[in-house]
Amino acid sequence: MTTSKNNLIIPVALIAFMLSGCDIKKNNAAPDAVFTTIYNDNDMNSSYYPVGIAQQNNGQLLMLAGLSNDTSKYTWTGTYIMATSNDGTFLWDNSITSGFVNPVPNMISRGGNTYFICMDEVTLQAHLMQINTSTKNATVTKTFDDITYPLYTYQTSDGGLLIVSYDRATRSTQVTKTDAAFNEVWHKNFNVMEDAEAKVISHLSKLGQQFPFFAGEIKTGGNVNQYFVNSFYNYSFSLLFLDAATGSQTGVVNGYRYDGAISAAMHLSNSKFAASRYTFGDNYILPQVDIFTTEVATTNDLAGTKFPELNANAKVLLKAKGDGTNERIVFISSTKVGQLAMYQFNTDTTKIIKSNYYGHSNPVEIASAIDSNDGGMLLLCRLIVAGRFPRMALYKVSAGEFK
């Protein structure tokens, strides 16, 4: 079914894409509550790198991706926006292939509007873009003159942003905190101690090692008192802990150069975190681990269970999922045979309680995930059609899988 001049949507029953990890008998969702959609493009030179998804109040979905159709070295990815109905049916899209490049995770929802951060193709500065669903376009809301090479965006619980970027002038990771009006509250630089610009360019152009940039909050008594940021620091890729009010560093988990690092983390309570890490290709999952945010540690200090089925240095996404009764930690990653793997743990145990696998013939990698309006989960993925063509895919997981 052709829905635009370039995009072909291939809806596929989710059951056909799931293997033995899912017990269909335990799926309490209605038949139409699950689906898989692959968004194909007849242009063989186009490559899609999804980075974010958001659901609007009317149920429609907005998806964000980098788009490349040039195989030359160090070519930036353009910005691609797509809208679908709540069941993944294509509505419209827009490709911005010059000027505004390298959109970064994640999409930002505030006041009924949806935003994202991308980079200026010439100045390398960060632009805050707002998506206008009426005009089917995105426009600049604000340019951050002192932020170059944006790498990751995290929406804080106070409505502001944490923007992770690289400052090539000082060879440092820069973290910028804004308020809900996107005005800067503070920014801090953290010395990498060496020139990491080539690694940043390789990461952004999708032509080299992809690093697990992420950020999050630490709450005490319901109040945010620290942030954590995973980025370049001190000759390695490290997890930094920052004072929420000032941005000053309070602690760190140092990686082992760029071959050992935390790949995902989520604060649970007190000193407890859920996390994953990799070291020289091996992956470890830690559903509960003590990390002391005012101390200096290394990733090798952390234990964890080795998961040999995952890709080398696998990308991992961590989500909290609960309905007030069942509180779970969900790890989503990719296996060596090209499937998505979803592992569920209770918040008070380290024992895995459920595992699901999605995908069959086309290699797939998780990009982003959000809760759906009906209590399920939407998984935005990068899928390699016929082993050659990077495309976007959307998996809908029913609420029944989390019960």
C-alpha positions as CSV (number, residue, x, y, z in Angstrom):
1,M,0.0,0.0,0.0
2,T,1.7,3.2,-1.2
3,T,1.0,6.1,1.1
4,S,3.5,8.7,-0.2
5,K,5.7,9.0,-3.3
6,N,8.6,7.3,-1.6
7,N,7.4,5.4,1.5
8,L,5.9,2.0,1.4
9,I,4.4,0.8,4.7
10,I,4.4,-3.0,5.2
11,P,2.1,-3.9,8.1
12,V,3.0,-7.3,9.6
13,A,1.2,-9.3,12.3
14,L,3.3,-9.1,15.4
15,I,2.8,-12.7,16.1
16,A,4.7,-13.6,13.0
17,F,7.7,-11.6,14.2
18,M,7.8,-13.1,17.7
19,L,9.5,-16.4,18.6
20,S,9.3,-18.6,21.6
21,G,10.1,-16.0,24.2
22,C,6.5,-14.8,24.2
23,D,3.7,-16.9,25.6
24,I,0.8,-15.9,23.5
25,K,-1.7,-17.6,25.9
26,K,-0.8,-15.0,28.5
27,N,-1.4,-12.0,26.2
28,N,-4.6,-10.5,27.5
29,A,-4.7,-7.7,24.9
30,A,-7.2,-7.4,22.1
31,P,-6.0,-8.7,18.8
32,D,-5.7,-5.2,17.3
33,A,-3.6,-3.9,20.3
34,V,-0.3,-5.3,18.8
35,F,1.3,-4.6,15.4
36,T,4.5,-4.2,13.6
37,T,5.0,-1.7,10.8
38,I,8.0,-1.3,8.6
39,Y,8.4,2.0,6.8
40,N,10.2,1.2,3.5
41,D,11.7,3.6,1.0
42,N,12.2,2.7,-2.6
43,D,15.4,4.8,-2.8
44,M,18.2,2.3,-2.3
45,N,20.6,5.0,-1.3
46,S,18.5,6.3,1.6
47,S,19.4,5.2,5.2
48,Y,17.3,6.0,8.2
49,Y,18.6,6.3,11.8
50,P,15.6,6.7,14.1
51,V,16.2,8.6,17.4
52,G,12.9,9.5,19.0
53,I,9.1,9.0,19.2
54,A,6.3,10.9,20.9
55,Q,2.6,10.4,21.2
56,Q,0.3,13.4,21.0
57,N,-2.8,14.0,22.9
58,N,-4.9,12.9,19.9
59,G,-3.1,9.6,19.8
60,Q,-1.1,10.4,16.7
61,L,2.6,9.5,16.7
62,L,5.5,11.6,15.7
63,M,8.9,10.0,14.9
64,L,12.3,11.5,14.4
65,A,15.2,10.1,12.5
66,G,18.5,11.0,10.8
67,L,18.4,10.5,7.0
68,S,21.4,9.9,4.8
69,N,21.5,9.3,1.1
70,D,25.1,10.0,0.5
71,T,27.8,7.4,1.3
72,S,30.7,9.8,1.3
73,K,32.9,10.0,4.4
74,Y,31.7,12.3,7.3
75,T,28.4,13.3,5.6
76,W,26.0,14.5,8.3
77,T,22.5,12.9,8.5
78,G,19.6,15.2,7.5
79,T,16.5,15.5,9.6
80,Y,13.5,13.4,8.9
81,I,10.0,13.7,10.6
82,M,7.2,11.3,10.2
83,A,3.6,11.3,11.5
84,T,1.4,8.2,11.9
85,S,-1.9,7.3,13.4
86,N,-1.9,5.5,16.7
87,D,-1.9,2.2,14.9
88,G,1.3,3.1,13.0
89,T,-0.5,4.0,9.7
90,F,1.5,6.6,7.7
91,L,0.1,10.1,7.6
92,W,2.8,12.4,6.4
93,D,6.5,13.0,6.4
94,N,9.1,15.7,5.8
95,S,12.8,15.4,4.9
96,I,15.1,18.3,5.8
97,T,18.3,17.2,4.1
98,S,20.4,20.4,4.5
99,G,20.9,23.1,7.0
100,F,19.5,21.3,10.0
101,V,21.3,18.0,10.6
102,N,22.1,15.3,13.1
103,P,18.8,15.2,15.2
104,V,19.6,13.7,18.6
105,P,17.6,11.7,21.1
106,N,15.0,12.4,22.4
107,M,11.8,14.1,21.3
108,I,10.6,16.7,23.9
109,S,6.9,17.0,24.7
110,R,5.7,20.1,26.6
111,G,2.5,22.1,26.6
112,G,1.0,20.1,23.8
113,N,4.0,20.9,21.6
114,T,6.8,18.6,20.4
115,Y,10.4,19.7,20.1
116,F,13.8,18.2,19.3
117,I,17.4,19.3,19.1
118,C,19.5,19.2,16.0
119,M,22.8,20.7,14.7
120,D,23.5,23.6,12.3
121,E,25.2,22.2,9.3
122,V,27.6,25.1,9.1
123,T,28.1,26.6,12.6
124,L,27.7,23.2,14.4
125,Q,25.5,25.1,17.0
126,A,22.4,23.4,18.5
127,H,18.9,24.4,17.4
128,L,15.8,23.7,19.3
129,M,13.1,22.8,16.7
130,Q,9.4,22.8,17.1
131,I,7.2,20.4,15.0
132,N,4.1,22.0,13.5
133,T,1.7,19.3,12.6
134,S,-0.5,21.7,10.6
135,T,2.2,22.8,8.2
136,K,4.0,19.4,8.5
137,N,7.3,21.0,9.1
138,A,9.7,22.0,11.9
139,T,10.9,25.5,12.6
140,V,13.7,27.0,14.9
141,T,12.4,28.0,18.3
142,K,15.8,28.8,19.7
143,T,19.5,28.6,18.8
144,F,22.0,27.8,21.6
145,D,25.0,29.9,20.5
146,D,27.3,28.3,23.1
147,I,26.4,24.7,22.4
148,T,28.2,22.9,19.5
149,Y,28.0,19.2,18.5
150,P,24.8,18.4,20.4
151,L,24.7,14.6,21.2
152,Y,21.8,13.9,23.5
153,T,18.7,15.6,25.1
154,Y,16.9,14.6,28.3
155,Q,13.7,16.3,29.5
156,T,13.9,16.9,33.2
157,S,10.9,16.5,35.5
158,D,10.7,20.3,36.0
159,G,10.0,20.8,32.3
160,G,13.5,21.8,31.4
161,L,16.3,20.1,29.4
162,L,19.7,18.6,29.9
163,I,21.6,19.0,26.7
164,V,24.8,16.9,26.3
165,S,27.3,18.3,23.7
166,Y,31.0,18.4,22.8
167,D,33.0,21.6,23.0
168,R,35.9,21.1,20.6
169,A,37.6,24.4,21.7
170,T,38.1,23.0,25.2
171,R,38.1,19.3,24.3
172,S,35.4,18.7,26.8
173,T,31.9,17.3,27.3
174,Q,29.5,20.2,28.0
175,V,26.2,19.7,29.9
176,T,23.6,22.5,29.7
177,K,20.6,22.7,32.0
178,T,17.6,24.8,30.9
179,D,14.4,25.8,32.6
180,A,10.9,25.1,31.2
181,A,11.1,28.2,28.9
182,F,14.4,26.8,27.5
183,N,16.5,29.5,29.1
184,E,19.9,28.4,30.3
185,V,20.2,27.8,34.1
186,W,23.8,26.5,34.1
187,H,26.3,24.8,31.9
188,K,29.4,22.9,32.9
189,N,32.4,21.5,31.0
190,F,34.1,18.2,31.8
191,N,37.5,17.7,30.5
192,V,38.1,14.7,28.1
193,M,41.9,15.3,28.4
194,E,42.3,14.5,24.7
195,D,40.8,15.4,21.4
196,A,37.6,13.4,20.9
197,E,36.2,15.4,17.9
198,A,36.9,12.5,15.5
199,K,34.9,10.2,17.7
200,V,32.1,12.7,17.8
201,I,32.1,13.1,14.1
202,S,32.1,9.3,13.5
203,H,29.2,8.9,15.9
204,L,27.1,11.7,14.4
205,S,27.8,10.7,10.8
206,K,26.9,7.0,11.7
207,L,30.1,5.9,10.1
208,G,32.0,4.8,13.2
209,Q,31.5,3.6,16.8
210,Q,28.1,4.5,18.2
211,F,28.5,5.6,21.9
212,P,25.7,5.2,24.5
213,F,25.0,8.8,25.4
214,F,22.2,9.1,28.0
215,A,21.1,11.2,31.0
216,G,18.8,10.9,34.0
217,E,17.7,12.1,37.4
218,I,18.3,11.0,41.0
219,K,15.5,11.8,43.4
220,T,15.6,11.9,47.2
221,G,12.3,12.3,49.0
222,G,10.6,13.1,45.7
223,N,13.0,15.9,44.9
224,V,15.7,15.9,42.2
225,N,19.1,16.5,43.8
226,Q,21.4,15.0,41.2
227,Y,21.6,14.3,37.5
228,F,23.7,11.6,35.7
229,V,25.2,11.9,32.3
230,N,27.0,9.3,30.2
231,S,29.6,10.9,27.9
232,F,33.3,11.5,27.2
233,Y,35.4,12.3,30.2
234,N,38.9,11.7,31.4
235,Y,40.3,9.7,28.5
236,S,37.2,7.4,28.6
237,F,33.5,7.1,28.2
238,S,32.2,7.6,31.7
239,L,29.1,8.1,33.9
240,L,29.1,11.5,35.5
241,F,27.1,12.5,38.6
242,L,26.2,16.2,38.9
243,D,24.6,18.4,41.5
244,A,21.2,19.4,40.1
245,A,21.3,23.0,41.3
246,T,24.8,23.9,40.1
247,G,25.9,21.2,37.6
248,S,29.1,20.6,39.7
249,Q,30.5,17.1,39.5
250,T,29.9,15.0,42.6
251,G,31.2,11.6,41.5
252,V,32.0,9.4,38.5
253,V,32.0,5.8,37.2
254,N,35.0,5.8,34.8
255,G,34.9,3.6,31.7
256,Y,37.9,1.7,30.4
257,R,38.9,4.0,27.7
258,Y,36.3,3.6,24.9
259,D,36.0,-0.2,25.1
260,G,34.3,-0.5,28.5
261,A,31.4,1.7,29.6
262,I,28.0,1.9,31.1
263,S,25.4,1.4,28.3
264,A,22.3,2.2,30.2
265,A,21.3,3.3,33.7
266,M,18.2,4.2,35.7
267,H,18.0,5.3,39.3
268,L,15.7,3.1,41.5
269,S,16.1,4.4,45.1
270,N,18.9,5.5,47.5
271,S,22.1,4.0,46.0
272,K,20.3,1.4,43.9
273,F,20.4,1.6,40.1
274,A,19.4,-0.7,37.3
275,A,22.2,-0.7,34.7
276,S,23.9,-2.4,31.9
277,R,27.5,-2.3,30.8
278,Y,29.9,-3.6,28.1
279,T,33.6,-4.4,28.1
280,F,35.5,-5.4,24.9
281,G,32.3,-6.7,23.3
282,D,30.8,-8.5,26.3
283,N,27.5,-7.3,27.8
284,Y,26.4,-7.4,31.4
285,I,22.9,-6.7,32.8
286,L,22.6,-5.4,36.4
287,P,18.9,-5.2,37.4
288,Q,20.0,-3.9,40.9
289,V,23.5,-2.5,41.7
290,D,24.8,-0.1,44.3
291,I,26.4,3.0,42.8
292,F,27.6,5.7,45.1
293,T,27.2,9.0,43.4
294,T,29.7,10.9,45.5
295,E,32.5,8.5,44.9
296,V,35.0,7.6,42.1
297,A,34.6,4.1,40.7
298,T,35.2,2.2,37.4
299,T,32.9,0.1,35.3
300,N,34.9,-3.0,36.2
301,D,33.9,-2.5,39.8
302,L,30.4,-3.4,38.8
303,A,29.4,-7.1,38.5
304,G,26.3,-8.2,36.6
305,T,25.2,-11.2,34.6
306,K,26.8,-11.7,31.3
307,F,24.4,-12.0,28.3
308,P,26.3,-13.7,25.5
309,E,23.3,-13.5,23.1
310,L,23.6,-9.8,22.8
311,N,25.5,-7.9,20.0
312,A,29.0,-6.8,20.8
313,N,28.8,-3.6,22.9
314,A,25.0,-3.7,22.4
315,K,22.8,-0.7,22.6
316,V,20.5,-1.1,25.6
317,L,17.4,0.8,26.5
318,L,16.0,0.9,30.0
319,K,12.4,1.5,30.9
320,A,10.3,1.5,34.1
321,K,6.9,-0.1,33.6
322,G,4.2,-0.4,36.1
323,D,0.4,-0.2,36.7
324,G,0.5,0.5,40.4
325,T,0.5,-3.2,41.2
326,N,3.2,-4.7,39.0
327,E,6.4,-2.6,39.0
328,R,9.0,-3.8,36.5
329,I,12.3,-2.8,35.0
330,V,12.5,-3.5,31.3
331,F,15.8,-3.9,29.4
332,I,15.6,-3.8,25.6
333,S,18.5,-4.7,23.4
334,S,19.5,-6.6,20.2
335,T,20.8,-10.1,19.8
336,K,23.5,-11.6,17.6
337,V,20.8,-13.2,15.4
338,G,19.2,-9.9,14.7
339,Q,16.2,-9.9,17.1
340,L,15.0,-7.5,19.7
341,A,15.3,-8.9,23.2
342,M,13.2,-7.6,26.0
343,Y,14.0,-8.7,29.6
344,Q,11.7,-7.9,32.5
345,F,12.7,-7.8,36.2
346,N,10.8,-7.0,39.3
347,T,12.1,-3.8,41.0
348,D,12.9,-5.8,44.2
349,T,14.8,-8.8,42.8
350,T,17.6,-9.6,40.4
351,K,15.8,-12.6,39.0
352,I,14.5,-12.3,35.4
353,I,10.7,-12.9,35.3
354,K,10.0,-12.7,31.6
355,S,11.8,-12.5,28.3
356,N,10.4,-11.7,24.9
357,Y,12.0,-11.7,21.4
358,Y,10.8,-9.7,18.4
359,G,11.9,-9.9,14.8
360,H,12.6,-12.7,12.4
361,S,14.4,-12.3,9.1
362,N,15.6,-8.7,9.1
363,P,18.2,-7.5,11.7
364,V,16.6,-5.0,14.1
365,E,18.0,-2.6,16.7
366,I,16.1,-0.6,19.4
367,A,16.2,3.2,19.0
368,S,13.6,4.6,21.4
369,A,10.6,3.4,23.4
370,I,7.6,5.1,25.0
371,D,4.5,3.9,26.9
372,S,1.4,3.8,24.6
373,N,-1.9,5.3,25.7
374,D,-3.4,1.9,26.3
375,G,-0.7,0.7,28.8
376,G,1.4,-1.1,26.2
377,M,4.7,0.0,24.8
378,L,5.8,1.4,21.4
379,L,9.3,0.4,20.2
380,L,10.9,2.5,17.5
381,C,13.6,0.5,15.8
382,R,16.1,0.6,13.0
383,L,15.5,-2.4,10.8
384,I,17.8,-3.6,8.0
385,V,15.6,-4.7,5.1
386,A,17.1,-7.6,3.1
387,G,20.3,-7.1,5.2
388,R,21.1,-4.0,3.2
389,F,18.7,-1.1,3.7
390,P,18.4,0.7,7.0
391,R,14.7,1.6,7.6
392,M,12.4,2.6,10.4
393,A,10.1,0.1,12.1
394,L,7.5,0.3,14.8
395,Y,6.6,-2.5,17.2
396,K,3.6,-2.3,19.4
397,V,3.7,-4.4,22.5
398,S,0.5,-5.0,24.4
399,A,-0.2,-4.1,28.0
400,G,-0.7,-7.8,28.7
401,E,3.0,-8.5,28.2
402,F,3.7,-6.5,31.3
403,K,1.4,-8.4,33.6
